[in-house]
Amino acid sequence: MNSRDPRALALLSVVVPVFNEEASVDLLIPRLFALFEREGITGEVICVDDGSRDRSWDRLVAWQATYPNLTLVSLSRNFGKEIAIAAGLDIADGNAVVLMDSDLQHPPEVIPEFLAQWHTGHDIVYGVRRNRDQDGALRRAFSRAFYRVFNTLSHTPITPDAGDFRLMDRKVVEAIRRMRERARFMKGIYSWVGFKSHAVDFDVVERVHGKSSFSPSRLFNLAFDGIISFSTVPLRFAMYAGASIALLSIALGTYYMVRTMLFGIDVPGFASIIVSTLALSGFTMLQMGLMGLYLGRIYDEVKARPLYLVREIVGRPAAMQKLESASPALSHLKDLV
């Protein structure tokens, strides 16, 4: 029987990165397993604790005693949401894998619609926010500007207002697992792998507890990382601008040489010298900074450190073996589990 046949009890994996969400997980976990029972879904839930500083891990462990299909992975520190997602994908067994946030802004009730579209043959089914009313005006403006800039500079366009809330077929998961870069921009990775995709609109509800850990500065850094990871246009722009300035300086030098030969030497202007020197020095430092960012990325990659380190796994004995196969550098941690 085809694994996409609605009659087949194909295993669904739901991967949930968790960071300081002790109150939200107490609502999310029973809601997910109630959905599984109501919809007749054979599934597992994988929660990856990304170095939480509150009682998120303790609350997850308490729920694991109630739900055996709940697998818990605790990373040794906060590696970031993108890396926590990678850890969850590394151990997910499902024929289809759903990614969602732990703050309940991604409603689990959308998952059956994801599955329905997957059964029709779509490899990726991603959620698109119907509105951004929960965000402030400045954040909405920044988001629109980012998507416009990214899709202009990158050869891998991404869908505006489509985040991590999505379902992916097994072959898509395996393709993403092969991508082990450390500076991960998941929206770009989802788009880069391709495959047949379909959008599902959903409404983002207000957070029940706490506030987002993504401050404006973190969002800006993530956006900048995305552009650097999926485009070399900034380097080309610096090169073209440098060439333009060089040509302009040659033309200007020629003009002053001819003028001096015809009309004599003028008294040089202090202000013009200072302004031109500062402008050229600033631009030179900008070019060096851009090159340094790209070289820094290369330096991080060639060190070949593991994407993450695991402190503890609860719920599935074979999980560590899967993590070892995905990242051999983790093999020495097996005695900790």
C-alpha positions as CSV (number, residue, x, y, z in Angstrom):
1,M,0.0,0.0,0.0
2,N,1.3,3.5,-0.9
3,S,2.6,5.3,2.2
4,R,0.5,8.3,1.1
5,D,-2.7,6.4,1.0
6,P,-5.0,8.0,3.7
7,R,-5.9,4.4,4.7
8,A,-2.3,3.6,5.6
9,L,-1.3,4.2,9.2
10,A,2.0,5.9,8.1
11,L,4.0,7.2,11.0
12,L,3.9,11.0,11.4
13,S,6.7,12.8,13.3
14,V,6.1,16.2,14.8
15,V,9.3,18.0,15.6
16,V,9.0,20.8,18.2
17,P,12.0,23.0,19.2
18,V,11.6,24.3,22.8
19,F,13.3,27.2,24.5
20,N,12.0,28.5,27.8
21,E,8.4,27.4,27.2
22,E,7.5,25.6,30.5
23,A,3.9,26.9,30.5
24,S,3.2,26.4,26.8
25,V,4.4,22.7,26.7
26,D,1.8,21.8,29.3
27,L,-0.8,22.8,26.9
28,L,0.8,21.7,23.6
29,I,1.7,18.1,24.4
30,P,-1.8,16.8,25.4
31,R,-3.3,18.8,22.6
32,L,-1.1,17.1,20.0
33,F,-1.7,13.6,21.3
34,A,-5.5,14.3,21.6
35,L,-5.3,15.4,17.9
36,F,-3.6,12.1,17.0
37,E,-6.3,10.1,18.7
38,R,-9.1,12.1,17.3
39,E,-7.8,11.9,13.7
40,G,-6.6,8.3,13.9
41,I,-2.9,9.4,13.3
42,T,-0.1,7.0,14.2
43,G,2.5,9.5,15.2
44,E,5.4,10.5,17.4
45,V,6.3,13.9,18.9
46,I,9.9,14.9,19.2
47,C,10.7,17.9,21.5
48,V,14.2,19.3,21.3
49,D,15.0,21.4,24.4
50,D,17.5,24.0,23.1
51,G,19.2,24.8,26.4
52,S,16.1,26.2,28.2
53,R,16.8,28.0,31.5
54,D,13.4,27.5,33.0
55,R,11.6,24.2,33.9
56,S,10.7,23.3,30.3
57,W,12.8,20.1,30.4
58,D,11.2,18.9,33.7
59,R,7.7,19.5,32.3
60,L,8.5,17.6,29.2
61,V,9.9,14.6,31.2
62,A,6.8,14.6,33.3
63,W,4.6,14.3,30.1
64,Q,6.8,11.5,28.7
65,A,5.6,9.2,31.4
66,T,2.1,9.7,30.1
67,Y,2.8,9.6,26.4
68,P,5.4,6.9,25.4
69,N,5.5,8.2,21.8
70,L,7.0,11.4,23.1
71,T,10.8,11.6,22.5
72,L,12.8,14.2,24.3
73,V,16.2,15.5,23.3
74,S,18.1,18.0,25.5
75,L,20.9,19.8,23.9
76,S,24.0,20.7,26.0
77,R,23.4,24.5,25.5
78,N,21.4,26.9,23.5
79,F,22.5,26.3,19.9
80,G,19.6,28.3,18.3
81,K,16.3,27.3,16.8
82,E,17.7,26.4,13.4
83,I,20.1,23.8,15.0
84,A,17.4,22.5,17.3
85,I,15.2,21.8,14.2
86,A,18.2,19.9,12.6
87,A,18.5,17.8,15.7
88,G,14.8,16.9,15.5
89,L,15.0,16.0,11.9
90,D,18.0,13.8,12.5
91,I,16.0,11.4,14.7
92,A,12.5,11.7,13.1
93,D,11.3,8.4,11.7
94,G,8.0,9.5,10.1
95,N,7.1,9.1,6.5
96,A,6.1,12.7,6.9
97,V,7.5,15.2,9.4
98,V,5.8,18.3,10.7
99,L,7.7,21.2,12.1
100,M,6.0,23.6,14.5
101,D,6.8,26.0,17.3
102,S,6.1,25.3,21.0
103,D,4.4,28.6,21.8
104,L,1.0,27.5,20.3
105,Q,1.0,30.2,17.6
106,H,1.2,27.3,15.2
107,P,-2.2,25.6,15.8
108,P,-1.9,21.8,15.8
109,E,-5.4,21.6,14.3
110,V,-3.9,22.6,10.9
111,I,-1.9,19.3,10.7
112,P,-4.8,17.3,9.2
113,E,-5.0,19.8,6.4
114,F,-1.3,19.4,5.9
115,L,-1.8,15.6,5.7
116,A,-4.7,15.9,3.3
117,Q,-2.4,17.9,0.9
118,W,0.4,15.4,1.4
119,H,-1.9,12.5,0.5
120,T,-2.6,14.3,-2.8
121,G,1.1,14.1,-3.7
122,H,2.7,17.3,-2.4
123,D,6.1,16.8,-0.9
124,I,6.1,20.0,1.1
125,V,3.0,21.6,2.6
126,Y,3.8,24.9,4.3
127,G,1.7,27.2,6.4
128,V,1.3,30.9,5.4
129,R,0.1,33.5,7.9
130,R,-3.1,35.1,6.9
131,N,-2.1,38.3,8.7
132,R,0.5,39.8,10.9
133,D,-1.8,41.6,13.2
134,Q,0.2,40.2,16.2
135,D,3.3,42.1,15.1
136,G,3.9,45.8,15.5
137,A,4.0,48.2,12.5
138,L,7.8,48.4,12.5
139,R,8.2,44.7,12.6
140,R,5.7,44.2,9.7
141,A,7.6,46.9,7.7
142,F,10.9,45.2,8.4
143,S,9.5,41.8,7.4
144,R,8.2,43.1,4.0
145,A,11.5,44.8,3.4
146,F,13.5,41.7,4.2
147,Y,11.5,39.5,1.8
148,R,11.8,42.0,-0.9
149,V,15.6,42.4,-0.5
150,F,16.2,38.7,-0.1
151,N,14.2,37.7,-3.2
152,T,16.0,40.4,-5.2
153,L,19.5,39.3,-4.1
154,S,19.1,35.5,-3.9
155,H,18.6,32.9,-6.6
156,T,16.6,31.0,-4.1
157,P,13.4,33.0,-3.5
158,I,11.3,32.4,-0.4
159,T,7.6,32.8,0.2
160,P,6.7,35.8,2.3
161,D,5.0,35.0,5.6
162,A,5.9,31.2,5.4
163,G,7.9,30.1,8.3
164,D,8.9,26.8,9.9
165,F,5.3,25.5,10.3
166,R,5.2,22.9,7.6
167,L,4.9,19.2,6.6
168,M,7.7,17.5,4.7
169,D,7.8,14.2,3.0
170,R,10.5,11.7,4.0
171,K,12.6,12.4,0.9
172,V,12.6,16.1,1.6
173,V,13.7,15.4,5.2
174,E,16.6,13.2,3.9
175,A,17.6,15.9,1.5
176,I,17.7,18.6,4.3
177,R,19.6,16.2,6.6
178,R,22.4,16.1,4.1
179,M,22.9,19.8,4.5
180,R,25.2,20.2,7.5
181,E,26.2,23.9,7.3
182,R,26.4,25.6,10.6
183,A,25.0,29.0,9.7
184,R,21.6,27.7,8.9
185,F,18.8,29.8,7.4
186,M,15.9,27.3,7.3
187,K,13.6,29.3,5.1
188,G,16.2,29.4,2.4
189,I,17.0,25.7,2.9
190,Y,13.3,24.7,2.5
191,S,13.2,26.7,-0.8
192,W,16.6,25.4,-2.0
193,V,15.7,21.7,-1.9
194,G,12.8,22.3,-4.2
195,F,10.2,19.5,-4.5
196,K,6.4,19.9,-5.1
197,S,5.0,22.4,-2.6
198,H,1.6,23.6,-1.6
199,A,0.6,26.5,0.7
200,V,-2.1,26.3,3.5
201,D,-3.3,29.6,5.1
202,F,-3.6,29.7,8.8
203,D,-4.3,32.2,11.5
204,V,-1.6,33.0,14.1
205,V,-3.1,33.3,17.5
206,E,-1.7,35.4,20.3
207,R,0.9,33.7,22.6
208,V,-0.7,32.2,25.6
209,H,2.4,32.6,27.9
210,G,5.5,34.6,27.8
211,K,7.0,36.5,24.9
212,S,9.0,35.7,21.8
213,S,12.7,35.1,22.4
214,F,13.4,36.7,19.0
215,S,14.3,40.3,19.8
216,P,14.6,42.9,17.0
217,S,18.4,42.5,17.0
218,R,18.1,38.7,16.7
219,L,15.7,39.0,13.9
220,F,18.0,41.4,12.1
221,N,21.0,39.1,12.6
222,L,19.0,36.2,11.3
223,A,17.9,38.2,8.2
224,F,21.5,39.2,7.6
225,D,22.7,35.7,8.0
226,G,20.1,34.5,5.5
227,I,21.3,37.0,2.8
228,I,24.9,36.1,3.4
229,S,24.1,32.3,3.3
230,F,22.2,32.4,0.0
231,S,23.7,35.2,-2.0
232,T,27.1,36.6,-3.1
233,V,25.5,39.7,-4.5
234,P,26.9,41.9,-1.6
235,L,30.5,40.9,-2.6
236,R,29.7,41.7,-6.3
237,F,28.1,45.0,-5.3
238,A,31.2,45.9,-3.4
239,M,33.4,45.0,-6.4
240,Y,31.3,47.0,-8.8
241,A,31.1,50.0,-6.5
242,G,34.9,49.8,-6.1
243,A,35.4,49.6,-9.8
244,S,33.1,52.6,-10.3
245,I,35.0,54.7,-7.8
246,A,38.3,53.8,-9.4
247,L,37.0,54.9,-12.9
248,L,35.6,58.0,-11.4
249,S,38.9,58.8,-9.8
250,I,40.7,58.3,-13.1
251,A,38.2,60.6,-14.8
252,L,38.5,63.2,-12.1
253,G,42.3,63.0,-12.1
254,T,42.3,63.5,-15.9
255,Y,40.0,66.5,-15.5
256,Y,42.2,68.2,-12.9
257,M,45.4,67.5,-15.0
258,V,43.9,69.1,-18.1
259,R,42.5,72.0,-16.0
260,T,45.9,72.6,-14.4
261,M,47.7,72.6,-17.8
262,L,45.2,75.2,-19.1
263,F,44.5,77.4,-16.1
264,G,47.3,76.8,-13.6
265,I,47.2,75.3,-10.1
266,D,44.3,76.2,-7.7
267,V,44.7,76.4,-4.0
268,P,43.7,72.9,-2.8
269,G,40.6,72.7,-0.6
270,F,41.0,71.0,2.8
271,A,37.4,70.0,3.1
272,S,37.3,68.2,-0.2
273,I,40.4,66.2,0.7
274,I,39.0,65.2,4.1
275,V,35.6,64.2,2.7
276,S,37.0,62.2,-0.1
277,T,39.6,60.5,2.2
278,L,36.9,59.5,4.7
279,A,34.5,58.3,2.0
280,L,37.1,56.1,0.4
281,S,38.4,54.8,3.7
282,G,34.9,54.0,4.9
283,F,34.1,52.2,1.6
284,T,37.4,50.2,1.8
285,M,36.5,49.1,5.4
286,L,33.0,48.1,4.2
287,Q,34.6,45.9,1.5
288,M,36.9,44.3,4.0
289,G,34.1,43.7,6.4
290,L,32.0,41.9,3.7
291,M,34.9,39.8,2.7
292,G,35.6,39.0,6.4
293,L,32.0,37.8,6.9
294,Y,32.3,35.4,4.0
295,L,35.7,34.2,5.1
296,G,34.4,33.8,8.7
297,R,31.7,31.5,7.3
298,I,34.3,29.4,5.6
299,Y,36.4,29.3,8.8
300,D,33.4,28.0,10.8
301,E,32.6,25.3,8.2
302,V,36.2,23.9,7.8
303,K,36.5,23.4,11.5
304,A,33.8,20.7,11.0
305,R,32.5,20.8,14.5
306,P,29.2,18.9,15.1
307,L,26.1,21.0,14.7
308,Y,25.0,20.3,18.3
309,L,25.9,18.3,21.4
310,V,23.3,16.2,23.2
311,R,23.0,16.3,27.0
312,E,20.3,13.7,27.5
313,I,17.6,11.7,25.5
314,V,14.4,10.4,27.1
315,G,11.9,8.2,25.4
316,R,13.5,6.3,22.6
317,P,16.6,4.1,23.1
318,A,17.5,4.1,19.4
319,A,17.5,7.9,19.1
320,M,21.2,8.3,20.0
321,Q,22.2,5.8,17.3
322,K,20.3,7.9,14.7
323,L,22.1,11.0,16.0
324,E,25.4,9.2,15.7
325,S,24.8,8.3,12.1
326,A,23.8,11.9,11.3
327,S,26.8,13.3,13.2
328,P,29.7,10.8,13.9
329,A,31.3,13.4,16.3
330,L,28.5,12.6,18.8
331,S,29.4,8.9,19.1
332,H,31.5,9.6,22.3
333,L,28.3,10.8,24.1
334,K,26.5,7.5,24.1
335,D,27.5,6.8,27.7
336,L,25.6,9.9,28.8
337,V,22.2,8.6,27.6
